[in-house]
Amino acid sequence: MKVSGFLLVGLIVFSFAVVPVFAESVSPEVAAINAAKEELQVNINVVWTCVEAFLVFFMQAGFAMVEAGFTRAKNAVNILMKNLMDFSIGTIAFFLLGFGLMFGSTNGLFGTTDFAIKNVLGDGGHWNYTFLIFQTVFAGTAATIVSGAMAGRTKFKAYLVYSVFICAFIYPIFGSWAWGSLLNGNGWLEKLGFCDFAGSTVVHSVGGWLALAGAIVLGPRLGKYGPNKKPKAILGHNIPLAALGVFILWFGWFGFNPGSTTVGNGEIGRVAVTTNLAAAAGAIMAMIISWLISKKPDASMSLNGALAGLVAITAGCYTVTPIGALAIGLMAGALVVLSVLFVDEVLKVDDPVGAVSVHGACGAFGTIACGLFNAEAVLGIGSANTGFLYGGGFRACCPNHYLNYSFCVNFSLYLL
C-alpha cells in the first residue's frame, strides 16, 4: 500500500511538471492560428469595406438620375456635369485637405495632421487606404445633394468652386466633430453622446442645409411663383428616370449603412434589415399621405418617401430594432411630404427635387430618432439602452450645432 501511495503521489507530481512543457510546445501553434485568424479578419474587413465603398460610389449615378428626372429636360446635361464634377473635384479636395481636417490629430475644432494621408501610410497602410476611399465616397455624397435643389439657376463655374469648399473644408470640419475618433481625431460632439452611425446628420443633413442656403440665395426659377406668390408646379420631365435613380440609391444604401460597420461579421445582416424596412415604410407612408392630401397617389412623393426613410434610418441603423426602424421609416415618410409642402408653400423656397426635405429635415429627424429608439441592450451591443422609449432617457444631441454651422457658413459663401 505504501508503495502504491508513493507511486500515486509521484504520478501527480510528474503530471504537474509535464503539463506546462506540453502547453509550451503547443502555444506556438495556437499563436500561429490566432495570428492567421486575425489576419483573415482584417482582410475580410478590407474587402467588405472596399466593396461597400464601391456601392456608395454607384449612388452618384442614382443622384444624377433622380435630379435629372425631377427637373426639366433642358437642365439634364447641366445636372449630369455637376454630378460628375462635384465627385471628381471633391475626391482631390478631400484627399489633399479634407481627410486631414476630418481625421487628423485635432486641436479641438478640426484635424491638423494626415493631409494627403501623409502621416498614416506606414500605420496599417492597407486599412488606411481602404478607410480613405470609403470616406471619400461619403464626402462626394454630401456634395452632390445640393445639385438638385439649385437646378435650373446655378452658374456652372460657381458650382465647381462650391464643390471644392464643401469637400475640402465644410463637410470635413463638421465630420471631425462627430467622427474624428474613427482614426486619429477626437470630436467634441461625439464626447457629448452624439449618435449618428452612418451619416443622417454628418452627410445628409449637412448637404440638405447647404441646399437650403443655396436655394434661398439663388431665388426661385422663373415661373415658379405667380403674382399672388402661389407656387406653380414645374413637373419633372422623366419620372421613370427618377424612379430608376431611387432604386439605384436604395441599392447603394446597402453599402452606405451596412458598410459603415467596416467589419465583415453577422452585424451586416441586421443593419441591412433595418435599412430596408425603413425605406419600404417611408415609401408607403409618403404615398398614403400624398394620396390623402391630393386625392391621388403621387409618384414623386412616394419615391422621395423611400429616400426619406433611408436618410432617417442612417443614424440609427446599427442601434435600433427592426420595429424601431419601421417606426422611423413611417414617420420620415409622413415628414417628407409635409416638409416639401412647407418649403414650397410657406417658405417660398424653390427646391425642384425636394433635397431640403429629404436630406435636411429627415436627416435631422433621424438623429433625433436615435434618442427615442436606440436599444443597445436589447440588441446585445451595449450594457444599457439609450433610447427614451426603451428606458434610457432622451439623450439625442440637438442637431442645432450642425444646422447653424452648415447653413450660416454656406449662406455667406453663396452670397460671395
Backbone hydrogen bonds, N-H to C=O, Kabsch-Sander energy under -0.5 kcal/mol:
donor,donor_aa,acceptor,acceptor_aa,energy
5,G,1,M,-2.4
6,F,2,K,-2.5
7,L,3,V,-2.6
8,L,4,S,-2.3
9,V,5,G,-2.5
10,G,6,F,-2.5
11,L,7,L,-2.3
12,I,8,L,-2.1
13,V,9,V,-2.4
14,F,10,G,-2.7
15,S,11,L,-2.5
16,F,12,I,-2.0
17,A,13,V,-1.7
18,V,14,F,-2.3
19,V,15,S,-2.4
21,V,18,V,-0.6
22,F,18,V,-2.2
23,A,19,V,-2.9
24,E,20,P,-2.8
25,S,21,V,-1.9
26,V,22,F,-1.7
27,S,23,A,-2.2
29,E,26,V,-1.0
30,V,26,V,-2.0
31,A,27,S,-3.0
32,A,28,P,-2.2
33,I,29,E,-2.4
34,N,30,V,-2.7
35,A,31,A,-2.5
36,A,32,A,-2.3
37,K,33,I,-2.4
38,E,34,N,-2.4
39,E,35,A,-2.5
40,L,36,A,-2.5
41,Q,37,K,-2.4
42,V,38,E,-2.4
43,N,39,E,-2.3
44,I,40,L,-2.5
45,N,41,Q,-2.6
46,V,42,V,-2.3
47,V,43,N,-2.6
48,W,44,I,-2.9
49,T,45,N,-2.6
50,C,46,V,-2.4
51,V,47,V,-2.5
52,E,48,W,-2.2
53,A,49,T,-2.0
54,F,50,C,-2.0
55,L,51,V,-1.7
56,V,52,E,-2.3
57,F,53,A,-2.2
58,F,54,F,-1.7
59,M,55,L,-0.7
59,M,56,V,-0.9
60,Q,57,F,-2.1
61,A,58,F,-1.0
62,G,58,F,-1.1
63,F,59,M,-2.8
64,A,60,Q,-2.2
65,M,61,A,-2.3
66,V,62,G,-2.6
67,E,63,F,-2.7
68,A,64,A,-2.3
69,G,65,M,-2.5
70,F,66,V,-2.1
71,T,67,E,-0.7
71,T,68,A,-0.6
75,N,72,R,-1.8
76,A,73,A,-1.5
79,I,75,N,-2.5
80,L,76,A,-2.4
81,M,77,V,-2.5
82,K,78,N,-2.3
83,N,79,I,-2.2
84,L,80,L,-2.1
85,M,81,M,-2.8
86,D,82,K,-2.7
87,F,83,N,-1.1
88,S,84,L,-2.0
89,I,85,M,-3.0
90,G,86,D,-1.5
91,T,87,F,-2.3
92,I,88,S,-1.3
93,A,89,I,-2.5
94,F,90,G,-2.7
95,F,91,T,-2.0
96,L,92,I,-2.5
97,L,93,A,-2.5
98,G,93,A,-1.8
99,F,94,F,-3.4
101,L,97,L,-2.2
102,M,98,G,-2.0
103,F,99,F,-2.7
104,G,100,G,-2.1
107,N,110,F,-1.9
111,G,101,L,-3.3
112,T,105,S,-2.5
113,T,100,G,-0.6
116,A,95,F,-1.4
117,I,114,D,-1.9
118,K,115,F,-1.8
120,V,117,I,-1.0
121,L,117,I,-0.6
123,D,120,V,-1.1
124,G,122,G,-1.0
127,W,124,G,-1.4
128,N,124,G,-1.8
129,Y,125,G,-2.2
130,T,126,H,-1.2
131,F,127,W,-3.0
132,L,128,N,-2.3
133,I,129,Y,-2.1
134,F,130,T,-2.1
135,Q,131,F,-2.3
136,T,132,L,-2.2
137,V,133,I,-1.8
138,F,134,F,-1.1
139,A,135,Q,-2.1
140,G,136,T,-2.2
141,T,137,V,-1.6
142,A,138,F,-2.0
143,A,139,A,-1.8
144,T,140,G,-2.1
145,I,141,T,-1.2
146,V,143,A,-0.9
147,S,144,T,-0.8
148,G,144,T,-0.6
149,A,145,I,-0.7
150,M,146,V,-1.3
151,A,148,G,-1.4
153,R,150,M,-1.3
159,Y,155,K,-1.9
160,L,156,F,-1.8
161,V,157,K,-1.7
162,Y,158,A,-2.2
163,S,159,Y,-2.2
164,V,160,L,-1.4
165,F,161,V,-1.9
166,I,162,Y,-2.6
167,C,163,S,-1.7
168,A,164,V,-2.2
169,F,165,F,-2.1
170,I,165,F,-2.2
171,Y,166,I,-2.3
173,I,169,F,-2.3
174,F,170,I,-1.7
175,G,171,Y,-2.7
176,S,172,P,-2.1
177,W,173,I,-1.0
177,W,174,F,-0.7
178,A,174,F,-1.2
179,W,175,G,-3.4
180,G,176,S,-1.0
182,L,179,W,-2.3
183,L,180,G,-1.6
184,N,103,F,-1.8
185,G,180,G,-2.1
189,L,177,W,-0.9
190,E,177,W,-1.8
191,K,187,G,-1.0
192,L,188,W,-0.7
192,L,189,L,-0.9
193,G,190,E,-1.3
194,F,189,L,-1.6
196,D,194,F,-0.6
197,F,315,A,-2.5
198,A,314,T,-1.5
203,V,199,G,-1.2
204,H,199,G,-2.4
205,S,200,S,-1.8
206,V,201,T,-1.7
207,G,203,V,-1.7
208,G,204,H,-2.5
209,W,205,S,-2.6
210,L,206,V,-2.0
211,A,207,G,-2.1
212,L,208,G,-2.0
213,A,209,W,-2.3
214,G,210,L,-2.3
215,A,211,A,-2.7
216,I,212,L,-2.2
217,V,213,A,-2.1
218,L,214,G,-2.5
219,G,215,A,-1.7
224,K,221,R,-2.0
226,G,230,K,-2.0
229,K,226,G,-2.1
232,K,224,K,-3.4
235,L,233,A,-0.7
237,H,71,T,-2.5
238,N,69,G,-2.0
242,A,238,N,-1.8
243,A,239,I,-2.8
244,L,240,P,-2.2
245,G,241,L,-2.0
246,V,242,A,-2.1
247,F,243,A,-2.2
248,I,244,L,-2.1
249,L,245,G,-2.4
250,W,246,V,-2.8
251,F,247,F,-2.3
252,G,248,I,-2.8
253,W,249,L,-2.0
254,F,250,W,-0.5
254,F,251,F,-1.3
255,G,252,G,-2.0
256,F,252,G,-1.6
257,N,253,W,-2.6
260,S,257,N,-1.1
261,T,258,P,-1.5
262,T,259,G,-1.6
265,N,263,V,-1.6
268,I,265,N,-1.6
269,G,266,G,-0.7
270,R,266,G,-0.9
271,V,267,E,-2.1
272,A,268,I,-2.2
273,V,269,G,-2.1
274,T,270,R,-2.1
275,T,271,V,-2.1
276,N,272,A,-2.4
277,L,273,V,-2.5
278,A,274,T,-1.9
279,A,275,T,-1.8
280,A,276,N,-2.4
281,A,277,L,-2.5
282,G,278,A,-2.4
283,A,279,A,-2.2
284,I,280,A,-2.1
285,M,281,A,-2.6
286,A,282,G,-2.3
287,M,283,A,-2.0
288,I,284,I,-2.2
289,I,285,M,-2.7
290,S,286,A,-2.4
291,W,287,M,-2.1
292,L,288,I,-2.3
293,I,289,I,-2.0
294,S,290,S,-2.8
295,K,291,W,-1.5
296,K,290,S,-0.5
299,A,297,P,-0.6
302,S,298,D,-2.2
303,L,299,A,-2.5
304,N,300,S,-2.2
305,G,301,M,-1.9
306,A,302,S,-1.6
307,L,303,L,-1.7
308,A,304,N,-2.6
309,G,305,G,-2.3
310,L,306,A,-1.9
311,V,307,L,-2.8
312,A,308,A,-2.6
313,I,309,G,-1.9
314,T,310,L,-0.9
314,T,311,V,-0.6
315,A,312,A,-0.6
316,G,312,A,-0.5
317,C,313,I,-1.2
319,T,316,G,-0.7
320,V,316,G,-1.6
325,A,321,T,-2.4
326,L,322,P,-2.1
327,A,323,I,-2.2
328,I,324,G,-2.5
329,G,325,A,-2.6
330,L,326,L,-2.5
331,M,327,A,-2.3
332,A,328,I,-2.4
333,G,329,G,-2.3
334,A,330,L,-1.7
335,L,331,M,-2.6
336,V,332,A,-2.5
337,V,333,G,-1.0
338,L,334,A,-1.9
339,S,335,L,-2.8
340,V,336,V,-2.3
341,L,337,V,-1.9
342,F,338,L,-2.1
343,V,339,S,-2.9
344,D,340,V,-2.2
345,E,341,L,-2.9
346,V,341,L,-0.5
346,V,342,F,-1.9
347,L,342,F,-2.3
349,V,343,V,-2.5
350,D,348,K,-0.5
351,D,349,V,-0.9
354,G,351,D,-0.9
358,V,354,G,-2.8
359,H,355,A,-2.4
360,G,355,A,-1.1
360,G,356,V,-0.6
361,A,356,V,-2.0
362,C,357,S,-1.8
363,G,359,H,-0.7
364,A,360,G,-2.0
365,F,361,A,-2.3
366,G,362,C,-2.2
367,T,363,G,-1.6
368,I,364,A,-2.1
369,A,365,F,-2.8
370,C,366,G,-0.8
370,C,367,T,-0.7
371,G,367,T,-0.6
371,G,368,I,-1.1
372,L,369,A,-1.0
373,F,369,A,-3.0
374,N,370,C,-1.9
375,A,319,T,-3.4
379,L,375,A,-2.1
380,G,376,E,-0.9
381,I,376,E,-2.4
382,G,376,E,-0.9
387,G,374,N,-1.6
388,F,371,G,-3.3
389,L,372,L,-2.1
390,Y,387,G,-1.4
391,G,388,F,-1.5
392,G,387,G,-2.8
395,R,386,T,-0.6
395,R,393,G,-1.1
398,C,396,A,-0.5
401,H,398,C,-1.0
403,L,399,P,-2.1
404,N,400,N,-2.8
405,Y,401,H,-1.8
406,S,402,Y,-2.9
407,F,403,L,-2.3
408,C,404,N,-1.9
409,V,405,Y,-2.2
410,N,406,S,-1.7
411,F,407,F,-2.6
412,S,408,C,-2.0
413,L,409,V,-1.8
414,Y,410,N,-2.8
415,L,411,F,-1.8
416,L,412,S,-1.4
